[in-house]
Amino acid sequence: MDNLARQLKVLAEPNRLRIVDLLMEGVQCNCELGDALGMAPNLISHHLRILREVGLVDVERDAVDARWVYYSINRSTLAELAQVFGAFFDPARIKERHPACGPQGSPIQLEPMTAIIA
């Protein structure tokens, strides 16, 4: 539960969600992300660092020129997040339940709005 909350908190930031959306299209470098989002490189790097800390983004340096860094979605973390998120918000989890409080522990009977207004 704590890990799901932490990942959702990270993804709740709109720029991070946009970055994840772009990375779903495939590997990107910082400059490509910055151009697509109209953001400064240092701001892109900040968001990528946070996404990497929760395991959603992987980083790889270019084999020929290590100054170039490429980012991608961590597929296993994404698959786990999708499974946990889907299971948590599955409508089949909702159970029929009536509160134990109130008159005889019965469901609350609401009168139609027309009767209240009239």
N, C-alpha and C positions, 0 to 999 in steps of 0.2 A: 504494500500500500504506500509506504514512504517513497519508494523508488518511482512508482507511477506518479505520485504527486510532484516529485522533483522534476521529472521529465515534462509533465504537463505545464508546470510553472515556467520552465525554460521555453517551451514552445508557445506559451501564451503571449510572448513578446512578438508583435507583428513582423519586425524585421527578421527575426530568427525563423519564423514560420515561412517567410518569403525565401530565405536562403535555403531552407529544407526543400521547398517547392522547386527551386532551381536545380538543386542537387539531385532531385528525383529524375531529372532529365539526363543525368550522367555527370562524370567528373568535370570539375570546374576549377579554374585558378582564381585567386583573389581579384585580379583585375577584371576577369569576366563577370564575376559576381558584382563588383563595384559598378561596372558599366551598366549591367542589367538593372540594378537597383538605384543607381544614381547616388551612391554612398561613397564616402572617403575610404581609402584602403585601411586606415587604422580602425575605423568603426567596423568594417567587415571583419577584420582580424579579431576584434573584441568579441563579436557575436560568434564567430567560428570557434574561438577558444572555449566559450561557454557550452556550445553544442558538443565540442570534443570532450569536455569534462564529464558530461552525462552519457558519453558513449555513442551519441547519435551520428557523429561525423568522424571519418578517418582522414588522416593526412599522410601524404607521401611526397618526398622530395624527388625532383627530376634526377634520373641516373646520370645524365650528361652534365647538367648545370644545376647544382644544388641550390642556387638562388631561387629557382622556380619551385613552388609548392602547389600541390594539387589536392583538392578536397573531394570527398565522396561520402555517400551515405553508408553507414555501417549496417549492412543487410541483416545481420543476426540480431542486433539491437532493435532495428526497426520491426523485424518480424515478431520479436518478443513483445514490444510495445503494442503492436497491432493486436496480438493475441490477448494480452492482459486488458487493454482498453476495450476490445470487443466483448470480452467475458464480463468485465465490470459493468458495462452499459447494455448488456443483453436484456431486452424487454422480458424474456422468459424468466428472469430472476424475480420479477415483481410478483409477490404473493398476495392472495386474498387475505385480508386481515381487518379486523374491526377493533377499535380501541377497547380496552378493558374498563375504561372509565365512563362516566355518564350514566344516565338512567339504565339500569340493568345491563350495562355493558353492551348495549345495542348500538348499531350504526346510527349516526345522527341523521334525522329526517329533515331535509331542507324544504321549505315551502317554495313553490314556484315564484319567480320574481313578480309576476302579475298580481299574485295574491297579496304580496307585501306592499306593492305600490298602490293598490286599490283601496 
